[in-house]
Amino acid sequence: MSTFTTGTAPGALPGLGHMWPLLRDPTAFLASLPAHGDLVEIRLGRERAYVPCHPELLRHVLTDDRTFDKGGAYYDRARAMAGNGVATCPHRDHRRQRRLMQPAFHHDQLKAYAAVMEHETAALAASWGDSEVVDAYPVLYALALRTVTRTLFAAHVDEAVVEEIRQSFETAFSGFFRQMFMPPAVRRLPLPSNVRHRRALRHLHGTVEGIVTAYRRDGAGRGDLLSVLFSSQDTEGGDGLTDAEIQDQVVTVLAAGTETVAATLTWALQLLSEHPEQQRRLQAEADAVLGGRPARWDDIARLPFAARVVNETVRLHPPGWLFTRVTSAETELAGRRLPPDTTVVIAPTTVHRRTGAYARPLEFDPDRWLADRAAALPRGAFLGFGAGARKCIGDDFGVAECVLVLATIAAGRTVHSVPGADTRPVPLAAFHRPRRLPLRLDRRGPR
Ligand code: HEM
């Protein structure tokens, strides 16, 4: 059993805690924490919270989901958005929900969803001019949202509905961390930002309710994600998802499956534009497998370098950059006694950029995910998709989508950075992404 050290992060301000470094440069702040111990005390506003910075500790917190339950500032806010869905529900409700959701993420289902990914990606790539300049995140966000929306509801979903969902999420998510740091009394005040946030949530729930009701009326069975969720209601035992739960799962999948994928793709393109030698390797793989055409589901297994690029991107820039747990009973962590209701902060960056876990942790090195090198990493060194029973249910979906998009882009384009980028993370964004990343996508000549 390892011996762990504990410490306190310096620089907390009265009332604000570590809000300022988290706002100004979250990656640097989080990466600095291991220097103070394996378990570090920080302040979220006025609240005391503990950040595990050692792979074993972080893994322990994630896998003991009975003691370290969903809750704390992040998940309390997430519940306002996604209700009691599979990502936000407490341990006591989770196993049943996960069991009922799992068939929707079965390998055969993913294969069916991939048709949507292929179609949307190929259409986007075909829409670009010879030297298209794009602001990467909004373009990739729109792609990921259309993909996840059409995966959920295969039948035609109006462009207007996609746009409504986009706008509601934008407003709801943009206030997410601000709300999280606010004392509850301030959150209830009729401030314009609070009113906007509440209105966006109401709008989002109304839109999803409308879609689910219409879907039920028109009949399910289209092979899409929602039809799998509805089919749980017909199984023996009668413990299928209720209509209210299905609505929560729809908001959950929309929320968890869009920004994460868009942020990963955005950071991946940024890293590739800065590392031309790695971009050339990706292009060579895409050329050999695709011969210039867009990628398809069956190609994924033959695109291992693209998959390593995705993993390395999530290591360096985990989209889920900060979320919380709350202790359901008194427990001990790193030799420290934590009373019930203590907030524990999960920030994969604390481990992903830790020298003890990785050699040259700041380097973009996709080959560290070659099987023999990855096997030598300490347990718990990679937590970009979480761990244990609450591990990401959409990890294969997300990685497949990122591989398809990256390989399709590499097959037809060379990505260059252009002036005007601001790659500092958006302050307190719900998911970690750059502020602005214009890229030039030059059509590749004949090979
Ligand atoms: C690169 C893309 C993605 C990343 C980095 C990512 C990351 C994560 C992380 C870190 C968690 C664990 C959160 C926690 O322990 O509190 C998680 C959970 C989850 N993710 Fe993902 N995710 C990605 C894509 C997706 C996609 C595409 C979907 C759905 C289509 C999805 C759906 C979910 C759900 C439903 C959960 C909750 C699982 C549970 O508690 O049982 N994710 N994700």
Boltz pocket constraint, residues with backbone or C-beta under 6 A from the ligand:
constraints:
  - pocket:
      binder: B
      contacts: [[A, 62], [A, 86], [A, 87], [A, 88], [A, 98], [A, 148], [A, 252], [A, 253], [A, 256], [A, 257], [A, 258], [A, 260], [A, 261], [A, 264], [A, 314], [A, 318], [A, 319], [A, 320], [A, 323], [A, 324], [A, 383], [A, 384], [A, 385], [A, 386], [A, 387], [A, 389], [A, 390], [A, 391], [A, 392], [A, 393], [A, 394], [A, 395], [A, 397], [A, 398], [A, 399]]
      max_distance: 6.0
